Amino acid sequence: MNFVSEFTKMNLCIVAALCFSVLLSKFIQTRKLVHLLIGPIFMHFVDRFVNLSLSQKLLLSSVPLSSSILFYLSTVVKQLSFLKKIIAREQSAQLLGIICYGLFFTCYPFISTKYFKYSLVCLVFGDGVASFGSFFNKKDGKGNAGSLFCYLCSFIALVMYGAEVTEAGILGAVGAVLERVSGAYDNLVIVAGVWIVGEVMCRIK
């Protein structure tokens, strides 16, 4: 498999997903679609490779890392402030979620444990879909509907990514609970929590 060719395809797919997200911004927040689309694209292409060299891993990681750097700079560089509008959040503190999102995927080519991957699956699909709970609960944000969406989508996605049904059930529940209670720090807490619980489960089997 030609690395350069696949790397180019990955970047083209990411750009296409970004354009698609912006085009639909009148109907769905761009941030939500980016959350749901970019991570799976990146994981798909990274998973296609076996025995990546260090330079190849670094090149792959540079893609999500650059996005985190750009969003961070958008808080201090006036010319980049338009990036904050893309994710529809005004407070710089709330940029932590999207910055962490990029940093987690920056680590993905270097961390081989399946439970780190499962934590990203919960982040992408569970937390990503949970935000649609706000359509059913205008007063309190995501609410119970968001938590239910988070659990169901995490469970289904985890099974599709190779988790055992019991694993998917437990990790999906952990992700849903953490998403509900962690507020603005949900991206960070979900990944850390699901990853830790997964590793503990593996050791007590």
Rosetta constraint file for C-alpha pairs under 8 A:
AtomPair CA 1 CA 6 HARMONIC 7.78 0.50
AtomPair CA 1 CA 49 HARMONIC 7.82 0.50
AtomPair CA 2 CA 6 HARMONIC 6.31 0.50
AtomPair CA 3 CA 7 HARMONIC 5.90 0.50
AtomPair CA 4 CA 8 HARMONIC 6.08 0.50
AtomPair CA 5 CA 9 HARMONIC 6.26 0.50
AtomPair CA 6 CA 10 HARMONIC 6.11 0.50
AtomPair CA 6 CA 45 HARMONIC 7.21 0.50
AtomPair CA 7 CA 11 HARMONIC 6.37 0.50
AtomPair CA 7 CA 45 HARMONIC 7.70 0.50
AtomPair CA 7 CA 60 HARMONIC 7.47 0.50
AtomPair CA 8 CA 12 HARMONIC 6.22 0.50
AtomPair CA 9 CA 13 HARMONIC 6.13 0.50
AtomPair CA 10 CA 14 HARMONIC 6.22 0.50
AtomPair CA 10 CA 41 HARMONIC 7.08 0.50
AtomPair CA 10 CA 42 HARMONIC 6.94 0.50
AtomPair CA 10 CA 45 HARMONIC 6.39 0.50
AtomPair CA 11 CA 15 HARMONIC 6.14 0.50
AtomPair CA 12 CA 16 HARMONIC 6.10 0.50
AtomPair CA 13 CA 17 HARMONIC 6.10 0.50
AtomPair CA 13 CA 41 HARMONIC 7.25 0.50
AtomPair CA 14 CA 18 HARMONIC 6.19 0.50
AtomPair CA 14 CA 38 HARMONIC 6.06 0.50
AtomPair CA 14 CA 41 HARMONIC 6.93 0.50
AtomPair CA 14 CA 42 HARMONIC 7.93 0.50
AtomPair CA 15 CA 19 HARMONIC 6.20 0.50
AtomPair CA 16 CA 20 HARMONIC 6.09 0.50
AtomPair CA 17 CA 21 HARMONIC 6.09 0.50
AtomPair CA 17 CA 34 HARMONIC 7.27 0.50
AtomPair CA 17 CA 37 HARMONIC 6.50 0.50
AtomPair CA 17 CA 38 HARMONIC 6.88 0.50
AtomPair CA 18 CA 22 HARMONIC 6.25 0.50
AtomPair CA 18 CA 34 HARMONIC 6.53 0.50
AtomPair CA 18 CA 38 HARMONIC 7.94 0.50
AtomPair CA 19 CA 23 HARMONIC 6.14 0.50
AtomPair CA 20 CA 24 HARMONIC 6.36 0.50
AtomPair CA 21 CA 25 HARMONIC 6.19 0.50
AtomPair CA 21 CA 29 HARMONIC 7.90 0.50
AtomPair CA 21 CA 30 HARMONIC 5.05 0.50
AtomPair CA 21 CA 31 HARMONIC 7.91 0.50
AtomPair CA 21 CA 33 HARMONIC 5.56 0.50
AtomPair CA 21 CA 34 HARMONIC 6.37 0.50
AtomPair CA 22 CA 30 HARMONIC 5.65 0.50
AtomPair CA 22 CA 86 HARMONIC 7.89 0.50
AtomPair CA 24 CA 28 HARMONIC 6.00 0.50
AtomPair CA 24 CA 29 HARMONIC 7.71 0.50
AtomPair CA 24 CA 30 HARMONIC 7.17 0.50
AtomPair CA 25 CA 29 HARMONIC 5.14 0.50
AtomPair CA 25 CA 30 HARMONIC 5.12 0.50
AtomPair CA 28 CA 32 HARMONIC 7.07 0.50
AtomPair CA 28 CA 33 HARMONIC 7.33 0.50
AtomPair CA 29 CA 33 HARMONIC 6.88 0.50
AtomPair CA 29 CA 87 HARMONIC 7.15 0.50
AtomPair CA 29 CA 88 HARMONIC 7.10 0.50
AtomPair CA 30 CA 34 HARMONIC 6.10 0.50
AtomPair CA 30 CA 86 HARMONIC 6.10 0.50
AtomPair CA 30 CA 87 HARMONIC 6.06 0.50
AtomPair CA 30 CA 88 HARMONIC 7.74 0.50
AtomPair CA 31 CA 35 HARMONIC 6.05 0.50
AtomPair CA 31 CA 86 HARMONIC 6.55 0.50
AtomPair CA 31 CA 87 HARMONIC 4.40 0.50
AtomPair CA 31 CA 88 HARMONIC 7.03 0.50
AtomPair CA 32 CA 36 HARMONIC 6.38 0.50
AtomPair CA 32 CA 87 HARMONIC 7.96 0.50
AtomPair CA 32 CA 128 HARMONIC 6.21 0.50
AtomPair CA 32 CA 129 HARMONIC 7.99 0.50
AtomPair CA 32 CA 131 HARMONIC 7.39 0.50
AtomPair CA 33 CA 37 HARMONIC 5.95 0.50
AtomPair CA 33 CA 128 HARMONIC 7.97 0.50
AtomPair CA 34 CA 38 HARMONIC 5.59 0.50
AtomPair CA 35 CA 39 HARMONIC 6.83 0.50
AtomPair CA 35 CA 124 HARMONIC 6.06 0.50
AtomPair CA 35 CA 128 HARMONIC 5.85 0.50
AtomPair CA 36 CA 40 HARMONIC 7.30 0.50
AtomPair CA 36 CA 124 HARMONIC 5.49 0.50
AtomPair CA 36 CA 125 HARMONIC 6.20 0.50
AtomPair CA 36 CA 128 HARMONIC 5.62 0.50
AtomPair CA 36 CA 129 HARMONIC 7.65 0.50
AtomPair CA 37 CA 41 HARMONIC 6.44 0.50
AtomPair CA 38 CA 42 HARMONIC 6.25 0.50
AtomPair CA 39 CA 43 HARMONIC 6.18 0.50
AtomPair CA 39 CA 105 HARMONIC 7.21 0.50
AtomPair CA 39 CA 124 HARMONIC 6.48 0.50
AtomPair CA 40 CA 44 HARMONIC 5.94 0.50
AtomPair CA 40 CA 124 HARMONIC 7.51 0.50
AtomPair CA 41 CA 45 HARMONIC 6.48 0.50
AtomPair CA 42 CA 46 HARMONIC 6.22 0.50
AtomPair CA 42 CA 105 HARMONIC 7.78 0.50
AtomPair CA 43 CA 47 HARMONIC 5.91 0.50
AtomPair CA 43 CA 108 HARMONIC 7.82 0.50
AtomPair CA 44 CA 48 HARMONIC 6.47 0.50
AtomPair CA 45 CA 49 HARMONIC 7.26 0.50
AtomPair CA 46 CA 60 HARMONIC 7.64 0.50
AtomPair CA 46 CA 109 HARMONIC 6.61 0.50
AtomPair CA 52 CA 56 HARMONIC 5.95 0.50
AtomPair CA 52 CA 57 HARMONIC 6.26 0.50
AtomPair CA 53 CA 57 HARMONIC 6.28 0.50
AtomPair CA 54 CA 58 HARMONIC 6.13 0.50
AtomPair CA 55 CA 59 HARMONIC 6.15 0.50
AtomPair CA 56 CA 60 HARMONIC 6.20 0.50
AtomPair CA 57 CA 61 HARMONIC 6.05 0.50
AtomPair CA 57 CA 109 HARMONIC 5.66 0.50
AtomPair CA 57 CA 110 HARMONIC 6.95 0.50
AtomPair CA 58 CA 62 HARMONIC 6.09 0.50
AtomPair CA 59 CA 63 HARMONIC 7.29 0.50
AtomPair CA 60 CA 106 HARMONIC 7.81 0.50
AtomPair CA 60 CA 109 HARMONIC 7.33 0.50
AtomPair CA 61 CA 65 HARMONIC 6.13 0.50
AtomPair CA 61 CA 105 HARMONIC 7.17 0.50
AtomPair CA 61 CA 106 HARMONIC 4.44 0.50
AtomPair CA 61 CA 107 HARMONIC 6.90 0.50
AtomPair CA 61 CA 108 HARMONIC 7.65 0.50
AtomPair CA 61 CA 109 HARMONIC 6.83 0.50
AtomPair CA 62 CA 66 HARMONIC 5.79 0.50
AtomPair CA 62 CA 106 HARMONIC 6.89 0.50
AtomPair CA 63 CA 67 HARMONIC 6.77 0.50
AtomPair CA 63 CA 106 HARMONIC 7.55 0.50
AtomPair CA 64 CA 68 HARMONIC 6.49 0.50
AtomPair CA 64 CA 102 HARMONIC 4.69 0.50
AtomPair CA 64 CA 103 HARMONIC 6.66 0.50
AtomPair CA 64 CA 105 HARMONIC 6.11 0.50
AtomPair CA 64 CA 106 HARMONIC 5.45 0.50
AtomPair CA 65 CA 69 HARMONIC 6.27 0.50
AtomPair CA 65 CA 102 HARMONIC 5.75 0.50
AtomPair CA 65 CA 103 HARMONIC 5.85 0.50
AtomPair CA 65 CA 105 HARMONIC 7.86 0.50
AtomPair CA 65 CA 106 HARMONIC 5.49 0.50
AtomPair CA 66 CA 70 HARMONIC 6.11 0.50
AtomPair CA 67 CA 71 HARMONIC 6.20 0.50
AtomPair CA 67 CA 99 HARMONIC 7.61 0.50
AtomPair CA 67 CA 102 HARMONIC 6.30 0.50
AtomPair CA 68 CA 72 HARMONIC 6.15 0.50
AtomPair CA 68 CA 98 HARMONIC 7.11 0.50
AtomPair CA 68 CA 99 HARMONIC 4.52 0.50
AtomPair CA 68 CA 100 HARMONIC 7.25 0.50
AtomPair CA 68 CA 101 HARMONIC 7.74 0.50
AtomPair CA 68 CA 102 HARMONIC 5.15 0.50
AtomPair CA 68 CA 103 HARMONIC 6.46 0.50
AtomPair CA 69 CA 73 HARMONIC 6.09 0.50
AtomPair CA 69 CA 99 HARMONIC 7.51 0.50
AtomPair CA 70 CA 74 HARMONIC 6.14 0.50
AtomPair CA 70 CA 80 HARMONIC 7.67 0.50
AtomPair CA 71 CA 75 HARMONIC 7.16 0.50
AtomPair CA 71 CA 83 HARMONIC 6.56 0.50
AtomPair CA 71 CA 84 HARMONIC 7.16 0.50
AtomPair CA 71 CA 95 HARMONIC 7.35 0.50
AtomPair CA 71 CA 98 HARMONIC 7.68 0.50
AtomPair CA 71 CA 99 HARMONIC 6.52 0.50
AtomPair CA 72 CA 76 HARMONIC 7.47 0.50
AtomPair CA 72 CA 95 HARMONIC 7.50 0.50
AtomPair CA 72 CA 99 HARMONIC 6.84 0.50
AtomPair CA 73 CA 77 HARMONIC 5.60 0.50
AtomPair CA 73 CA 80 HARMONIC 6.90 0.50
AtomPair CA 74 CA 78 HARMONIC 6.82 0.50
AtomPair CA 74 CA 79 HARMONIC 7.58 0.50
AtomPair CA 74 CA 80 HARMONIC 4.57 0.50
AtomPair CA 74 CA 81 HARMONIC 4.65 0.50
AtomPair CA 74 CA 82 HARMONIC 7.41 0.50
AtomPair CA 74 CA 83 HARMONIC 6.20 0.50
AtomPair CA 74 CA 84 HARMONIC 6.59 0.50
AtomPair CA 75 CA 80 HARMONIC 7.79 0.50
AtomPair CA 75 CA 81 HARMONIC 6.48 0.50
AtomPair CA 75 CA 84 HARMONIC 7.84 0.50
AtomPair CA 75 CA 92 HARMONIC 6.19 0.50
AtomPair CA 76 CA 81 HARMONIC 7.99 0.50
AtomPair CA 77 CA 81 HARMONIC 6.64 0.50
AtomPair CA 81 CA 85 HARMONIC 7.50 0.50
AtomPair CA 82 CA 86 HARMONIC 7.04 0.50
AtomPair CA 83 CA 87 HARMONIC 7.30 0.50
AtomPair CA 84 CA 88 HARMONIC 6.48 0.50
AtomPair CA 84 CA 89 HARMONIC 6.44 0.50
AtomPair CA 84 CA 90 HARMONIC 6.80 0.50
AtomPair CA 84 CA 95 HARMONIC 7.97 0.50
AtomPair CA 85 CA 89 HARMONIC 6.67 0.50
AtomPair CA 85 CA 90 HARMONIC 7.45 0.50
AtomPair CA 89 CA 94 HARMONIC 6.83 0.50
AtomPair CA 89 CA 95 HARMONIC 7.43 0.50
AtomPair CA 90 CA 94 HARMONIC 7.70 0.50
AtomPair CA 91 CA 95 HARMONIC 7.25 0.50
AtomPair CA 92 CA 96 HARMONIC 7.78 0.50
AtomPair CA 94 CA 184 HARMONIC 6.15 0.50
AtomPair CA 95 CA 99 HARMONIC 6.19 0.50
AtomPair CA 96 CA 100 HARMONIC 5.90 0.50
AtomPair CA 96 CA 184 HARMONIC 7.86 0.50
AtomPair CA 96 CA 185 HARMONIC 7.20 0.50
AtomPair CA 97 CA 101 HARMONIC 6.09 0.50
AtomPair CA 97 CA 184 HARMONIC 7.05 0.50
AtomPair CA 97 CA 185 HARMONIC 6.39 0.50
AtomPair CA 97 CA 186 HARMONIC 7.16 0.50
AtomPair CA 97 CA 187 HARMONIC 5.42 0.50
AtomPair CA 97 CA 188 HARMONIC 7.03 0.50
AtomPair CA 98 CA 102 HARMONIC 6.46 0.50
AtomPair CA 98 CA 187 HARMONIC 7.97 0.50
AtomPair CA 99 CA 103 HARMONIC 6.35 0.50
AtomPair CA 100 CA 104 HARMONIC 6.01 0.50
AtomPair CA 100 CA 187 HARMONIC 6.79 0.50
AtomPair CA 100 CA 188 HARMONIC 6.45 0.50
AtomPair CA 101 CA 105 HARMONIC 6.63 0.50
AtomPair CA 101 CA 187 HARMONIC 6.70 0.50
AtomPair CA 101 CA 188 HARMONIC 7.99 0.50
AtomPair CA 102 CA 106 HARMONIC 6.14 0.50
AtomPair CA 103 CA 107 HARMONIC 6.53 0.50
AtomPair CA 104 CA 108 HARMONIC 6.55 0.50
AtomPair CA 104 CA 120 HARMONIC 7.75 0.50
AtomPair CA 105 CA 109 HARMONIC 7.75 0.50
AtomPair CA 107 CA 111 HARMONIC 6.33 0.50
AtomPair CA 108 CA 112 HARMONIC 7.60 0.50
AtomPair CA 108 CA 116 HARMONIC 7.94 0.50
AtomPair CA 108 CA 117 HARMONIC 7.50 0.50
AtomPair CA 111 CA 116 HARMONIC 7.20 0.50
AtomPair CA 112 CA 116 HARMONIC 7.67 0.50
AtomPair CA 113 CA 117 HARMONIC 6.96 0.50
AtomPair CA 114 CA 118 HARMONIC 6.19 0.50
AtomPair CA 115 CA 119 HARMONIC 6.08 0.50
AtomPair CA 115 CA 194 HARMONIC 7.58 0.50
AtomPair CA 115 CA 195 HARMONIC 5.26 0.50
AtomPair CA 115 CA 198 HARMONIC 5.48 0.50
AtomPair CA 115 CA 199 HARMONIC 6.46 0.50
AtomPair CA 116 CA 120 HARMONIC 6.46 0.50
AtomPair CA 116 CA 191 HARMONIC 7.52 0.50
AtomPair CA 116 CA 194 HARMONIC 7.99 0.50
AtomPair CA 116 CA 195 HARMONIC 5.23 0.50
AtomPair CA 117 CA 121 HARMONIC 6.30 0.50
AtomPair CA 118 CA 122 HARMONIC 6.31 0.50
AtomPair CA 118 CA 158 HARMONIC 6.45 0.50
AtomPair CA 118 CA 161 HARMONIC 7.80 0.50
AtomPair CA 118 CA 163 HARMONIC 7.87 0.50
AtomPair CA 118 CA 194 HARMONIC 7.54 0.50
AtomPair CA 118 CA 195 HARMONIC 7.22 0.50
AtomPair CA 119 CA 123 HARMONIC 6.24 0.50
AtomPair CA 119 CA 190 HARMONIC 7.00 0.50
AtomPair CA 119 CA 191 HARMONIC 4.80 0.50
AtomPair CA 119 CA 192 HARMONIC 7.45 0.50
AtomPair CA 119 CA 193 HARMONIC 7.92 0.50
AtomPair CA 119 CA 194 HARMONIC 5.14 0.50
AtomPair CA 119 CA 195 HARMONIC 5.29 0.50
AtomPair CA 120 CA 124 HARMONIC 6.00 0.50
AtomPair CA 120 CA 191 HARMONIC 6.18 0.50
AtomPair CA 121 CA 125 HARMONIC 5.90 0.50
AtomPair CA 121 CA 126 HARMONIC 7.35 0.50
AtomPair CA 121 CA 154 HARMONIC 6.87 0.50
AtomPair CA 121 CA 157 HARMONIC 6.75 0.50
AtomPair CA 121 CA 158 HARMONIC 6.56 0.50
AtomPair CA 122 CA 126 HARMONIC 4.75 0.50
AtomPair CA 122 CA 127 HARMONIC 6.56 0.50
AtomPair CA 122 CA 150 HARMONIC 7.90 0.50
AtomPair CA 122 CA 154 HARMONIC 5.00 0.50
AtomPair CA 122 CA 157 HARMONIC 7.78 0.50
AtomPair CA 122 CA 158 HARMONIC 7.47 0.50
AtomPair CA 122 CA 171 HARMONIC 7.98 0.50
AtomPair CA 122 CA 172 HARMONIC 6.76 0.50
AtomPair CA 122 CA 175 HARMONIC 6.18 0.50
AtomPair CA 122 CA 190 HARMONIC 7.43 0.50
AtomPair CA 122 CA 191 HARMONIC 7.57 0.50
AtomPair CA 122 CA 194 HARMONIC 7.82 0.50
AtomPair CA 123 CA 127 HARMONIC 5.06 0.50
AtomPair CA 123 CA 128 HARMONIC 6.73 0.50
AtomPair CA 123 CA 175 HARMONIC 7.72 0.50
AtomPair CA 123 CA 187 HARMONIC 6.43 0.50
AtomPair CA 123 CA 190 HARMONIC 6.40 0.50
AtomPair CA 123 CA 191 HARMONIC 6.46 0.50
AtomPair CA 124 CA 128 HARMONIC 5.31 0.50
AtomPair CA 125 CA 129 HARMONIC 5.83 0.50
AtomPair CA 125 CA 150 HARMONIC 7.31 0.50
AtomPair CA 125 CA 153 HARMONIC 5.89 0.50
AtomPair CA 125 CA 154 HARMONIC 5.83 0.50
AtomPair CA 125 CA 157 HARMONIC 6.91 0.50
AtomPair CA 126 CA 130 HARMONIC 6.04 0.50
AtomPair CA 126 CA 149 HARMONIC 6.91 0.50
AtomPair CA 126 CA 150 HARMONIC 3.93 0.50
AtomPair CA 126 CA 151 HARMONIC 6.25 0.50
AtomPair CA 126 CA 152 HARMONIC 7.54 0.50
AtomPair CA 126 CA 153 HARMONIC 5.26 0.50
AtomPair CA 126 CA 154 HARMONIC 4.54 0.50
AtomPair CA 126 CA 172 HARMONIC 7.73 0.50
AtomPair CA 126 CA 175 HARMONIC 7.24 0.50
AtomPair CA 126 CA 176 HARMONIC 7.17 0.50
AtomPair CA 127 CA 131 HARMONIC 6.77 0.50
AtomPair CA 127 CA 150 HARMONIC 5.67 0.50
AtomPair CA 127 CA 175 HARMONIC 7.90 0.50
AtomPair CA 127 CA 176 HARMONIC 7.71 0.50
AtomPair CA 127 CA 179 HARMONIC 6.54 0.50
AtomPair CA 127 CA 186 HARMONIC 7.99 0.50
AtomPair CA 127 CA 187 HARMONIC 7.72 0.50
AtomPair CA 128 CA 132 HARMONIC 7.98 0.50
AtomPair CA 128 CA 150 HARMONIC 7.67 0.50
AtomPair CA 129 CA 133 HARMONIC 7.67 0.50
AtomPair CA 129 CA 146 HARMONIC 7.37 0.50
AtomPair CA 129 CA 149 HARMONIC 6.15 0.50
AtomPair CA 129 CA 150 HARMONIC 6.05 0.50
AtomPair CA 129 CA 153 HARMONIC 7.16 0.50
AtomPair CA 130 CA 142 HARMONIC 6.48 0.50
AtomPair CA 130 CA 145 HARMONIC 7.56 0.50
AtomPair CA 130 CA 146 HARMONIC 4.07 0.50
AtomPair CA 130 CA 147 HARMONIC 6.05 0.50
AtomPair CA 130 CA 148 HARMONIC 7.59 0.50
AtomPair CA 130 CA 149 HARMONIC 5.28 0.50
AtomPair CA 130 CA 150 HARMONIC 4.75 0.50
AtomPair CA 131 CA 142 HARMONIC 5.74 0.50
AtomPair CA 131 CA 146 HARMONIC 6.08 0.50
AtomPair CA 132 CA 136 HARMONIC 7.84 0.50
AtomPair CA 132 CA 142 HARMONIC 6.85 0.50
AtomPair CA 132 CA 146 HARMONIC 6.42 0.50
AtomPair CA 133 CA 137 HARMONIC 6.44 0.50
AtomPair CA 133 CA 141 HARMONIC 7.11 0.50
AtomPair CA 133 CA 142 HARMONIC 4.29 0.50
AtomPair CA 133 CA 143 HARMONIC 6.44 0.50
AtomPair CA 133 CA 144 HARMONIC 7.51 0.50
AtomPair CA 133 CA 145 HARMONIC 4.86 0.50
AtomPair CA 133 CA 146 HARMONIC 3.86 0.50
AtomPair CA 133 CA 147 HARMONIC 7.63 0.50
AtomPair CA 133 CA 149 HARMONIC 7.16 0.50
AtomPair CA 134 CA 138 HARMONIC 5.64 0.50
AtomPair CA 134 CA 140 HARMONIC 7.59 0.50
AtomPair CA 134 CA 141 HARMONIC 4.69 0.50
AtomPair CA 134 CA 142 HARMONIC 4.25 0.50
AtomPair CA 134 CA 143 HARMONIC 7.02 0.50
AtomPair CA 134 CA 145 HARMONIC 7.83 0.50
AtomPair CA 134 CA 146 HARMONIC 6.94 0.50
AtomPair CA 135 CA 142 HARMONIC 7.77 0.50
AtomPair CA 136 CA 142 HARMONIC 7.77 0.50
AtomPair CA 136 CA 145 HARMONIC 6.87 0.50
AtomPair CA 137 CA 141 HARMONIC 5.75 0.50
AtomPair CA 137 CA 142 HARMONIC 6.27 0.50
AtomPair CA 137 CA 143 HARMONIC 6.20 0.50
AtomPair CA 137 CA 145 HARMONIC 7.54 0.50
AtomPair CA 142 CA 146 HARMONIC 4.51 0.50
AtomPair CA 142 CA 147 HARMONIC 7.24 0.50
AtomPair CA 143 CA 147 HARMONIC 6.58 0.50
AtomPair CA 143 CA 180 HARMONIC 7.80 0.50
AtomPair CA 144 CA 148 HARMONIC 6.16 0.50
AtomPair CA 145 CA 149 HARMONIC 6.12 0.50
AtomPair CA 146 CA 150 HARMONIC 6.01 0.50
AtomPair CA 147 CA 151 HARMONIC 6.22 0.50
AtomPair CA 147 CA 176 HARMONIC 5.43 0.50
AtomPair CA 147 CA 177 HARMONIC 7.31 0.50
AtomPair CA 147 CA 179 HARMONIC 7.37 0.50
AtomPair CA 147 CA 180 HARMONIC 6.38 0.50
AtomPair CA 148 CA 152 HARMONIC 6.15 0.50
AtomPair CA 148 CA 176 HARMONIC 7.45 0.50
AtomPair CA 149 CA 153 HARMONIC 5.90 0.50
AtomPair CA 150 CA 154 HARMONIC 5.90 0.50
AtomPair CA 150 CA 172 HARMONIC 7.61 0.50
AtomPair CA 150 CA 175 HARMONIC 7.45 0.50
AtomPair CA 150 CA 176 HARMONIC 5.37 0.50
AtomPair CA 150 CA 179 HARMONIC 7.90 0.50
AtomPair CA 151 CA 155 HARMONIC 5.99 0.50
AtomPair CA 151 CA 172 HARMONIC 5.07 0.50
AtomPair CA 151 CA 173 HARMONIC 5.71 0.50
AtomPair CA 151 CA 175 HARMONIC 7.07 0.50
AtomPair CA 151 CA 176 HARMONIC 5.18 0.50
AtomPair CA 152 CA 156 HARMONIC 6.18 0.50
AtomPair CA 152 CA 172 HARMONIC 7.41 0.50
AtomPair CA 153 CA 157 HARMONIC 5.91 0.50
AtomPair CA 154 CA 158 HARMONIC 5.89 0.50
AtomPair CA 154 CA 168 HARMONIC 7.47 0.50
AtomPair CA 154 CA 172 HARMONIC 5.04 0.50
AtomPair CA 154 CA 175 HARMONIC 7.61 0.50
AtomPair CA 155 CA 159 HARMONIC 6.32 0.50
AtomPair CA 155 CA 168 HARMONIC 5.02 0.50
AtomPair CA 155 CA 169 HARMONIC 5.80 0.50
AtomPair CA 155 CA 171 HARMONIC 7.71 0.50
AtomPair CA 155 CA 172 HARMONIC 5.11 0.50
AtomPair CA 156 CA 160 HARMONIC 6.29 0.50
AtomPair CA 156 CA 168 HARMONIC 7.70 0.50
AtomPair CA 157 CA 161 HARMONIC 6.13 0.50
AtomPair CA 158 CA 162 HARMONIC 6.39 0.50
AtomPair CA 158 CA 163 HARMONIC 5.37 0.50
AtomPair CA 158 CA 168 HARMONIC 5.48 0.50
AtomPair CA 158 CA 172 HARMONIC 7.82 0.50
AtomPair CA 159 CA 163 HARMONIC 4.79 0.50
AtomPair CA 159 CA 164 HARMONIC 6.31 0.50
AtomPair CA 159 CA 165 HARMONIC 6.34 0.50
AtomPair CA 159 CA 168 HARMONIC 6.14 0.50
AtomPair CA 163 CA 167 HARMONIC 6.06 0.50
AtomPair CA 163 CA 168 HARMONIC 5.79 0.50
AtomPair CA 164 CA 168 HARMONIC 6.03 0.50
AtomPair CA 165 CA 169 HARMONIC 6.10 0.50
AtomPair CA 166 CA 170 HARMONIC 6.26 0.50
AtomPair CA 167 CA 171 HARMONIC 5.92 0.50
AtomPair CA 167 CA 198 HARMONIC 7.85 0.50
AtomPair CA 168 CA 172 HARMONIC 5.60 0.50
AtomPair CA 169 CA 173 HARMONIC 6.16 0.50
AtomPair CA 170 CA 174 HARMONIC 6.23 0.50
AtomPair CA 171 CA 175 HARMONIC 6.09 0.50
AtomPair CA 171 CA 194 HARMONIC 5.96 0.50
AtomPair CA 171 CA 197 HARMONIC 7.36 0.50
AtomPair CA 171 CA 198 HARMONIC 6.96 0.50
AtomPair CA 172 CA 176 HARMONIC 6.17 0.50
AtomPair CA 173 CA 177 HARMONIC 6.17 0.50
AtomPair CA 174 CA 178 HARMONIC 6.13 0.50
AtomPair CA 174 CA 193 HARMONIC 7.37 0.50
AtomPair CA 174 CA 194 HARMONIC 6.30 0.50
AtomPair CA 175 CA 179 HARMONIC 5.97 0.50
AtomPair CA 175 CA 190 HARMONIC 5.56 0.50
AtomPair CA 175 CA 193 HARMONIC 7.45 0.50
AtomPair CA 175 CA 194 HARMONIC 6.13 0.50
AtomPair CA 176 CA 180 HARMONIC 6.25 0.50
AtomPair CA 177 CA 181 HARMONIC 6.43 0.50
AtomPair CA 178 CA 182 HARMONIC 5.71 0.50
AtomPair CA 178 CA 186 HARMONIC 6.93 0.50
AtomPair CA 178 CA 189 HARMONIC 6.63 0.50
AtomPair CA 178 CA 190 HARMONIC 5.73 0.50
AtomPair CA 178 CA 193 HARMONIC 7.47 0.50
AtomPair CA 179 CA 183 HARMONIC 7.18 0.50
AtomPair CA 179 CA 186 HARMONIC 5.36 0.50
AtomPair CA 179 CA 187 HARMONIC 7.90 0.50
AtomPair CA 179 CA 189 HARMONIC 7.74 0.50
AtomPair CA 179 CA 190 HARMONIC 6.33 0.50
AtomPair CA 181 CA 186 HARMONIC 7.93 0.50
AtomPair CA 182 CA 186 HARMONIC 4.87 0.50
AtomPair CA 182 CA 189 HARMONIC 6.61 0.50
AtomPair CA 185 CA 189 HARMONIC 6.17 0.50
AtomPair CA 186 CA 190 HARMONIC 5.73 0.50
AtomPair CA 187 CA 191 HARMONIC 6.38 0.50
AtomPair CA 188 CA 192 HARMONIC 6.24 0.50
AtomPair CA 189 CA 193 HARMONIC 5.75 0.50
AtomPair CA 190 CA 194 HARMONIC 5.89 0.50
AtomPair CA 191 CA 195 HARMONIC 5.93 0.50
AtomPair CA 192 CA 196 HARMONIC 6.11 0.50
AtomPair CA 193 CA 197 HARMONIC 6.12 0.50
AtomPair CA 194 CA 198 HARMONIC 5.96 0.50
AtomPair CA 195 CA 199 HARMONIC 6.25 0.50
AtomPair CA 196 CA 200 HARMONIC 6.20 0.50
AtomPair CA 197 CA 201 HARMONIC 6.11 0.50
AtomPair CA 198 CA 202 HARMONIC 6.24 0.50
AtomPair CA 199 CA 203 HARMONIC 6.44 0.50
AtomPair CA 200 CA 204 HARMONIC 6.41 0.50
AtomPair CA 201 CA 205 HARMONIC 6.28 0.50
